[in-house]
């Protein structure tokens, strides 16, 4: 039996009838006004960058600083900024049309972070990376795709049963992804981070962190009463009951495995830190966290003794200046960049002209590993503190959404999603500042790179969906309490 | 002083200033939101939402769940369930230390947690369903 083929107007009418109940336009004035402020800020930033570059060019051409500013004040690449702001507006309009009562702070905050990223990429040498005709264009494409992923998740996700019910499936996908990276991963700069299948390449760690949070939220919310109430005493410590220790030991082993096989200290630190934070969120027991940190330190000590690449990282961290021309070069240049920036910075475009290249004075891999150092040089301490403030706003929103969630699962999920972004920003910022050993993970929403922007866009989208109080009561638990 | 240098300085400082104007605007919204949340009476540890009921209380009723909440048909219970399958003193929900517990008070028709009969004291977490007679209740976090 085949259905009569529908004519296009019939089909579109049917589609409209299906979609109609989901479209309830509701204005979001707070989001719109904050987005206006974001647009103004980015426009002034673009003017600063363009004018500084024009003055530099004029100085170089004439051999002396230009006497007046005639014709020199101009935005840098206004077309890219315009496209980006239109994408932000589009995301806002999509949220308005659907009319869910979701958070109005998240979109402007990541909008400003992404805009800073765009300005930074316009300013760096365009041949650093990117197949689409330069660094800035490629980054713009990924930023827009990240916003699209966020909007799609924020509009479409209306229940979480598909997330919470199949948590072991998600865990299996995560472990599979990890194993695939172990086997097929391509080594870049001594780290096996990149997975390439056919023409597509990406950093599985970015997806893995989302999957980890989804799994842990399911696992911890289900076993919370048991984790909280029962314990096995070993000497002065109160350990979780033995069957529930297994996943924790497995998690620890996975983190160490990532360090050994992928040579990726950052991902290991991120995954394990998020695991401990969520364990604390779920049980409110410091004992578990202390125990986890002790296990991680012990494992770290073992790795330091056993593996050369770990030792190199730690030695560079302790004393980069003893090897300033070889292994410690990146770190030393980043420290010089922060020092040149001072309190107010050198202004966008005013940093050293060799910033970001392998020429003397530049930081290798600045667009992925050291955007924080570049911001430190050009915006100074003031600007860097503002950027950290934006990440704090993201964390605060996530924790507020968690605090008003109706059940454990959504609370742990929301807390985990915001903390994973915050912890990642902290790890890489602290690495750039030589506060902890340098790692190769990205600065969320600012670093160059598609996987990172897509995964973080998705995270914010799910947070948006979770902040909607009205829709979709949690499904009835299916659990054997016996 | 050189007008070019001054103009660039003005632009730079305006950009940094605007970053903080944005942060300030966001923080103001966050503070207002936090104050509003603090004003809401959230003395309850949790809440019990009626999700199925043959009569009284109607579906959708929200009861605050205190440290000790008794459920039954008798009017002296914290939550009175007017259903002929519910015993006078039917079940007890308590919050002890870090978690919730459900126990049956020797009722005729039994108490069920997520469809399983409760024997002795059973740990409960937010999102779980308690069935007493024909009434189904869900324990939810107080903030939601």
Interface residues (C-beta under 8 A of the other chain):
Chain A: X30 X33 X34 X37 X38 X40 X41 X44 X45 X47 X48 X51 X52 X55 X65 X66 X67 X68 X69 X72 X73 X105 X108 X109 X112 X221 X224 X225 X226 X228 X229 X283 X284 X344 X345 X347 X348 X350 X379 X380 X382 X383 X386 X389 X390 X393 X396 X397 X400 X403 X404 X405 X406 X407 X408 X409 X411 X469 X473 X474 X476 X477 X478 X479 X480 X481 X482
Chain B: X2 X3 X4 X7 X8 X9 X11 X12 X13 X14 X15 X16 X18 X19 X20 X21 X22 X23 X25 X26 X27 X29 X30 X33 X34 X37 X51 X98 X99 X100 X113 X114 X116 X122 X123 X124 X125 X126 X127 X128 X129 X138 X140 X141 X143 X144
